[in-house]
Amino acid sequence: MKRGMGNMGGNMGGMMKQMQKMQKEMMKAQEELKEQKIEGTAGGGAVTVIVNGHKEVLDVQIKEEVVDPEDIDMLQDLVLAATNDALKKADELANKSMGKFTQGMNIPGLF
């Protein structure tokens, strides 16, 4: 058992350097994601929700013509749909951006 460990020790240093480099690149990619603005829309652009790559809602825009006091339910549905659209796009962007780091790795709960 000791013999096998001797070989592994030599590779460990190189592997640690690779991991540190990958970690730095991942942190940079995460920062870049936070700067991204992703737009979700509903009702043909009547409601727009903007989120960043960390899935934080930055802005909600509602066109005046869809504000109907008689039909608040429709407006709520549009806001919900636009938010879900934006979050789905943010997920896709995150998967594309971070996927290069996790390819071939099965790390539950990483993203």
N, C-alpha and C positions, 0 to 999 in steps of 0.2 A: 504494500500500500504506500509506503514512503517513496518508493521509486516513482510511482505515477504522479505523486504530488510535486516532485522536483520539476518535471516538465511543465506541469500546469502553472506553477509559479511564474515562469518566464513569460507565458502568454497573458497572465492576469494583468500585468502592467499595461501592456498594449491594449488589452480589452477595456481597461478602466479609462485609458485616454480616449478610446473610441466612444465610450459611453458618455464621458464628460463633454466631448465635442458634440455628440448628438443631443445631449441635454441643452447645451448652449443654443444650438440651432432650433430646438423645439421651443425654447423660451422666446427666441426672436420671432418665430412663426406665431406664437401665442400673442405676442405684442402686436404684430402686424394684423392679426385677426381683430384685435380690439379696435384698431383704427379703421377697419372696413365698415362701410355703411351699406346695409342691405335693405332693400325696399320691398315691402309686401303690399299688394293692393287688393281691393275687392270692389265690386259694383262698377266695373269698368273705370277704375281710378277715382271713384267717389270718395273712397276712404283709403288713405295711405299710411302705413306704419313703417317706421324706419328703426332698425335695430343694428347693433354692432355685432361683430363676430363672436362676442362673448354672450350673446343673446340678451343684451340689455336694451330695453326700449328707449330710443333716443327722441323720437318725435311721432306724433299722431296728427294727421291732417284730415280734416273732414270738410268736403265741399258743402257750401251752404244749401244747395238744392236737395240734399238728402236728409237735412234736418227737418223732420216732420213731427211735431209734438203729438200728432195722432198715431204715429207709428214708431215709437221708441224701440220696439222689438227688432224692426228691420235694421235700424241704425246699430243696435248692439250686435246683431248678427254680422253686419258688414265689418265692424271693428274687430270682432272675433276672427272672422275669416282673413282679414288683412294681417292681423297679428300672427295667426298660424302660418300664413303664406311666408311672411318674413322670417319666422323662426325655422321653418322647413328649409328655406334658402340658406339661412345661417348655418344649419346643420350640414347641408351639402358642401358649403364652402369650407367649414371646419374639417370635414372628412377628407376633402380634396387636399387641403393645406397640410393637415396633420397625418394623413394616410401614408405619406412617404416615410414617416418615421416608424409607423406601427405595422407596416407591411410585413407579413410573415410572423408577427408576434401576436400572441393571444394573451392580452393583459386585460382581464375583466375590470370594468369600472374606470378605465383610463380616460375615456371621453364619454 
